[in-house]
Amino acid sequence: MNKDTASQPGDRGDAGTDVFDELPLPCIELDAHGVITRANRATYAMHPPERGSLIGLLAWESMPTDQQQQACAAYMTLMETGGPTPPAVRNIYVSTGEFRTFEMHRRLMLDAAGKPVGMRIVSVDVTEDKRRREEEQIAHFRLESAIASLPAAVVVTDALGSVTLFNAAAEELLGWSAAEAVGAAIEEVVPLLEYTCDEGEMLNHRLTLEKPTTGIALVPDRSRKALRVEIRTAPMIDKKSGVTTGVCGFLRKLDEAD
């Protein structure tokens, strides 16, 4: 294959090249040194046009300078060891003049003896997904920090009823550590021995997902000592999607006089 022409976008040298060129996602092939030997139309559409042909360039030349050495070392290790090749996440400079994040699905190209001689990579732009996850992590951190500072005992669950947040006041009241409580089912951490409310309904996770609740309950702490508490819950609803993502519960220990 001629290095200068066979991998240019629009090449129709053979049926295999035609299929490769028309793939909807950016796809490239590299030799054992990480040099690009083929690149399809979607790859060229993604890269700045002033770069011209990508053939002959190192795959990591479009990455941030401080990430190129690591990417090169990782690639050479794969060429030596033969894998495994799980998806890799890389930042690539694109035609919009910015670095975007791509999840790269990689497959080794082997010779007749089974030795790696290159790699085929299909890339998926996950920039927005990554940004959304980071925003969710920041929001979760802020929520966790705010809940941790509250004097009231707070227990938060996800939509399936697994505890996701358990603040210091809840630890003190119920005797469970956050490490023990988080991930457990709410029924395991706050089992109800008795429950009364004005509506006359028995408290359960399904009900707390549907509407706010308030009631008086008898619950055991970790040492199995029964505590009389007021429990208030409210469903947590995502503002953008309107989907109920979990439940926030507040527990207050009651004195005998209450």
ZAFIVO-960961 format. One record per residue (C-alpha): residue number from 1; x, y, z negated. Coordinates in nm, 3 decimals. Layout:
[r NUM; [X; Y; Z]],
...
END
This chain:
[r 1; [0.000; 0.000; 0.000]],
[r 2; [0.138; 0.337; 0.098]],
[r 3; [0.187; 0.539; -0.223]],
[r 4; [0.113; 0.873; -0.058]],
[r 5; [-0.211; 0.792; 0.122]],
[r 6; [-0.380; 0.468; 0.013]],
[r 7; [-0.530; 0.605; -0.308]],
[r 8; [-0.648; 0.943; -0.190]],
[r 9; [-1.020; 1.010; -0.244]],
[r 10; [-1.226; 0.908; 0.054]],
[r 11; [-0.985; 0.633; 0.162]],
[r 12; [-1.164; 0.347; 0.334]],
[r 13; [-0.865; 0.123; 0.397]],
[r 14; [-1.052; -0.192; 0.286]],
[r 15; [-1.371; -0.302; 0.117]],
[r 16; [-1.203; -0.319; -0.225]],
[r 17; [-1.081; 0.038; -0.198]],
[r 18; [-1.427; 0.150; -0.085]],
[r 19; [-1.590; 0.004; -0.398]],
[r 20; [-1.317; 0.146; -0.621]],
[r 21; [-1.353; 0.492; -0.469]],
[r 22; [-1.731; 0.503; -0.513]],
[r 23; [-1.737; 0.406; -0.880]],
[r 24; [-1.940; 0.674; -1.067]],
[r 25; [-1.693; 0.698; -1.354]],
[r 26; [-1.328; 0.814; -1.334]],
[r 27; [-1.110; 0.512; -1.265]],
[r 28; [-0.735; 0.487; -1.217]],
[r 29; [-0.474; 0.215; -1.178]],
[r 30; [-0.125; 0.241; -1.321]],
[r 31; [0.195; 0.049; -1.263]],
[r 32; [0.409; -0.098; -1.541]],
[r 33; [0.566; 0.243; -1.608]],
[r 34; [0.237; 0.428; -1.643]],
[r 35; [0.256; 0.588; -1.298]],
[r 36; [-0.081; 0.641; -1.127]],
[r 37; [-0.108; 0.426; -0.814]],
[r 38; [-0.482; 0.464; -0.743]],
[r 39; [-0.745; 0.719; -0.840]],
[r 40; [-1.106; 0.734; -0.728]],
[r 41; [-1.327; 1.028; -0.628]],
[r 42; [-1.469; 1.073; -0.979]],
[r 43; [-1.116; 1.106; -1.113]],
[r 44; [-1.025; 1.375; -0.861]],
[r 45; [-1.350; 1.560; -0.931]],
[r 46; [-1.256; 1.569; -1.297]],
[r 47; [-0.901; 1.701; -1.251]],
[r 48; [-0.800; 2.059; -1.156]],
[r 49; [-0.782; 2.073; -0.774]],
[r 50; [-0.457; 2.270; -0.783]],
[r 51; [-0.280; 1.958; -0.908]],
[r 52; [-0.322; 1.800; -0.567]],
[r 53; [-0.262; 1.428; -0.542]],
[r 54; [-0.249; 1.237; -0.869]],
[r 55; [-0.059; 0.950; -0.713]],
[r 56; [0.291; 0.928; -0.856]],
[r 57; [0.211; 1.121; -1.173]],
[r 58; [0.237; 0.968; -1.518]],
[r 59; [-0.103; 0.897; -1.671]],
[r 60; [-0.030; 1.105; -1.983]],
[r 61; [0.077; 1.421; -1.797]],
[r 62; [-0.278; 1.557; -1.833]],
[r 63; [-0.278; 1.507; -2.211]],
[r 64; [-0.176; 1.769; -2.469]],
[r 65; [0.203; 1.790; -2.495]],
[r 66; [0.209; 1.673; -2.856]],
[r 67; [0.015; 1.356; -2.766]],
[r 68; [0.209; 1.247; -2.458]],
[r 69; [0.493; 1.067; -2.635]],
[r 70; [0.258; 0.863; -2.848]],
[r 71; [0.042; 0.770; -2.548]],
[r 72; [0.352; 0.665; -2.353]],
[r 73; [0.482; 0.451; -2.641]],
[r 74; [0.146; 0.282; -2.684]],
[r 75; [0.128; 0.202; -2.313]],
[r 76; [0.478; 0.055; -2.301]],
[r 77; [0.397; -0.162; -2.602]],
[r 78; [0.096; -0.303; -2.418]],
[r 79; [0.313; -0.378; -2.117]],
[r 80; [0.551; -0.571; -2.344]],
[r 81; [0.299; -0.754; -2.561]],
[r 82; [0.015; -0.810; -2.319]],
[r 83; [-0.258; -0.668; -2.540]],
[r 84; [-0.513; -0.669; -2.684]],
[r 85; [-0.653; -0.360; -2.511]],
[r 86; [-0.944; -0.214; -2.710]],
[r 87; [-1.090; 0.117; -2.589]],
[r 88; [-0.858; 0.413; -2.652]],
[r 89; [-0.959; 0.774; -2.710]],
[r 90; [-0.753; 1.039; -2.531]],
[r 91; [-0.778; 1.415; -2.468]],
[r 92; [-0.749; 1.508; -2.100]],
[r 93; [-0.718; 1.850; -1.933]],
[r 94; [-0.999; 1.883; -1.677]],
[r 95; [-1.108; 2.113; -1.396]],
[r 96; [-1.314; 2.335; -1.632]],
[r 97; [-0.989; 2.454; -1.790]],
[r 98; [-1.030; 2.270; -2.119]],
[r 99; [-0.929; 1.948; -2.288]],
[r 100; [-1.213; 1.697; -2.313]],
[r 101; [-1.223; 1.372; -2.503]],
[r 102; [-1.250; 1.046; -2.310]],
[r 103; [-1.302; 0.690; -2.426]],
[r 104; [-1.082; 0.478; -2.200]],
[r 105; [-1.179; 0.120; -2.129]],
[r 106; [-0.863; -0.059; -2.027]],
[r 107; [-0.782; -0.385; -1.852]],
[r 108; [-0.436; -0.521; -1.793]],
[r 109; [-0.332; -0.614; -1.440]],
[r 110; [-0.125; -0.933; -1.443]],
[r 111; [0.112; -1.101; -1.198]],
[r 112; [0.100; -1.470; -1.106]],
[r 113; [0.295; -1.559; -1.419]],
[r 114; [0.050; -1.370; -1.642]],
[r 115; [0.288; -1.083; -1.714]],
[r 116; [0.141; -0.731; -1.734]],
[r 117; [0.233; -0.525; -1.428]],
[r 118; [-0.009; -0.239; -1.475]],
[r 119; [-0.348; -0.135; -1.601]],
[r 120; [-0.691; -0.034; -1.470]],
[r 121; [-0.869; 0.233; -1.677]],
[r 122; [-1.230; 0.347; -1.661]],
[r 123; [-1.296; 0.666; -1.859]],
[r 124; [-1.615; 0.789; -2.026]],
[r 125; [-1.648; 1.151; -2.141]],
[r 126; [-1.740; 1.137; -2.512]],
[r 127; [-1.664; 1.501; -2.593]],
[r 128; [-2.018; 1.590; -2.696]],
[r 129; [-2.063; 1.269; -2.893]],
[r 130; [-1.738; 1.338; -3.078]],
[r 131; [-1.841; 1.698; -3.146]],
[r 132; [-2.181; 1.584; -3.275]],
[r 133; [-2.021; 1.325; -3.504]],
[r 134; [-1.784; 1.586; -3.643]],
[r 135; [-2.073; 1.825; -3.707]],
[r 136; [-2.265; 1.547; -3.880]],
[r 137; [-1.962; 1.465; -4.092]],
[r 138; [-1.924; 1.829; -4.194]],
[r 139; [-2.295; 1.853; -4.276]],
[r 140; [-2.275; 1.530; -4.475]],
[r 141; [-1.972; 1.657; -4.666]],
[r 142; [-2.150; 1.982; -4.751]],
[r 143; [-2.462; 1.795; -4.862]],
[r 144; [-2.253; 1.555; -5.069]],
[r 145; [-2.065; 1.844; -5.232]],
[r 146; [-2.389; 2.028; -5.313]],
[r 147; [-2.554; 1.718; -5.458]],
[r 148; [-2.246; 1.629; -5.661]],
[r 149; [-2.261; 1.965; -5.836]],
[r 150; [-2.630; 1.940; -5.935]],
[r 151; [-2.703; 1.875; -6.304]],
[r 152; [-3.003; 1.659; -6.209]],
[r 153; [-2.963; 1.293; -6.121]],
[r 154; [-2.990; 1.262; -5.742]],
[r 155; [-3.006; 0.944; -5.537]],
[r 156; [-3.020; 0.964; -5.156]],
[r 157; [-3.101; 0.672; -4.928]],
[r 158; [-3.102; 0.619; -4.555]],
[r 159; [-3.415; 0.525; -4.361]],
[r 160; [-3.359; 0.156; -4.441]],
[r 161; [-3.341; 0.214; -4.814]],
[r 162; [-2.966; 0.181; -4.865]],
[r 163; [-2.810; 0.429; -5.109]],
[r 164; [-2.589; 0.681; -4.931]],
[r 165; [-2.531; 0.941; -5.206]],
[r 166; [-2.524; 0.897; -5.583]],
[r 167; [-2.414; 1.198; -5.784]],
[r 168; [-2.236; 1.222; -6.120]],
[r 169; [-2.559; 1.292; -6.309]],
[r 170; [-2.710; 0.973; -6.164]],
[r 171; [-2.400; 0.781; -6.273]],
[r 172; [-2.439; 0.915; -6.626]],
[r 173; [-2.812; 0.843; -6.640]],
[r 174; [-2.820; 0.496; -6.485]],
[r 175; [-2.473; 0.367; -6.571]],
[r 176; [-2.384; 0.269; -6.214]],
[r 177; [-2.075; 0.418; -6.052]],
[r 178; [-2.115; 0.579; -5.711]],
[r 179; [-1.883; 0.314; -5.568]],
[r 180; [-2.119; 0.040; -5.693]],
[r 181; [-2.440; 0.216; -5.592]],
[r 182; [-2.356; 0.341; -5.242]],
[r 183; [-2.446; 0.075; -4.987]],
[r 184; [-2.679; -0.113; -5.222]],
[r 185; [-3.056; -0.126; -5.175]],
[r 186; [-3.243; 0.136; -5.376]],
[r 187; [-3.448; -0.143; -5.538]],
[r 188; [-3.127; -0.288; -5.683]],
[r 189; [-3.003; 0.041; -5.827]],
[r 190; [-3.338; 0.182; -5.944]],
[r 191; [-3.572; -0.115; -5.998]],
[r 192; [-3.915; -0.015; -6.127]],
[r 193; [-4.043; -0.194; -6.438]],
[r 194; [-4.347; 0.034; -6.454]],
[r 195; [-4.472; 0.325; -6.247]],
[r 196; [-4.766; 0.563; -6.276]],
[r 197; [-4.866; 0.863; -6.068]],
[r 198; [-5.171; 1.078; -6.011]],
[r 199; [-5.242; 0.914; -5.675]],
[r 200; [-5.241; 0.568; -5.830]],
[r 201; [-5.004; 0.426; -5.567]],
[r 202; [-4.709; 0.204; -5.655]],
[r 203; [-4.381; 0.362; -5.550]],
[r 204; [-4.192; 0.189; -5.271]],
[r 205; [-3.942; 0.296; -5.006]],
[r 206; [-4.200; 0.292; -4.726]],
[r 207; [-4.417; 0.539; -4.917]],
[r 208; [-4.123; 0.774; -4.988]],
[r 209; [-4.049; 0.787; -4.614]],
[r 210; [-4.403; 0.904; -4.543]],
[r 211; [-4.455; 1.182; -4.800]],
[r 212; [-4.322; 1.348; -5.118]],
[r 213; [-4.401; 1.157; -5.437]],
[r 214; [-4.398; 1.231; -5.810]],
[r 215; [-4.446; 0.979; -6.089]],
[r 216; [-4.336; 0.846; -6.426]],
[r 217; [-4.139; 0.524; -6.428]],
[r 218; [-3.971; 0.281; -6.658]],
[r 219; [-3.636; 0.176; -6.509]],
[r 220; [-3.342; -0.022; -6.649]],
[r 221; [-2.994; 0.123; -6.650]],
[r 222; [-2.691; -0.089; -6.566]],
[r 223; [-2.682; -0.232; -6.918]],
[r 224; [-3.053; -0.327; -6.879]],
[r 225; [-3.169; -0.066; -7.128]],
[r 226; [-3.513; 0.064; -7.026]],
[r 227; [-3.535; 0.436; -6.955]],
[r 228; [-3.849; 0.643; -6.915]],
[r 229; [-3.791; 0.885; -6.628]],
[r 230; [-3.973; 1.120; -6.398]],
[r 231; [-3.901; 1.041; -6.033]],
[r 232; [-3.957; 1.293; -5.754]],
[r 233; [-3.883; 1.199; -5.394]],
[r 234; [-3.897; 1.378; -5.061]],
[r 235; [-3.837; 1.245; -4.708]],
[r 236; [-3.541; 1.400; -4.526]],
[r 237; [-3.635; 1.498; -4.171]],
[r 238; [-3.392; 1.590; -3.895]],
[r 239; [-3.487; 1.939; -3.774]],
[r 240; [-3.391; 1.875; -3.412]],
[r 241; [-3.544; 1.532; -3.356]],
[r 242; [-3.816; 1.530; -3.620]],
[r 243; [-3.703; 1.181; -3.722]],
[r 244; [-3.705; 1.085; -4.091]],
[r 245; [-3.344; 0.998; -4.170]],
[r 246; [-3.378; 0.905; -4.536]],
[r 247; [-3.511; 0.998; -4.877]],
[r 248; [-3.381; 1.226; -5.150]],
[r 249; [-3.483; 1.126; -5.503]],
[r 250; [-3.452; 1.325; -5.828]],
[r 251; [-3.460; 1.148; -6.165]],
[r 252; [-3.513; 1.315; -6.503]],
[r 253; [-3.500; 1.130; -6.833]],
[r 254; [-3.807; 1.193; -7.046]],
[r 255; [-3.813; 1.233; -7.421]],
[r 256; [-4.068; 1.042; -7.624]],
[r 257; [-4.263; 1.365; -7.662]],
[r 258; [-4.299; 1.413; -7.286]],
END
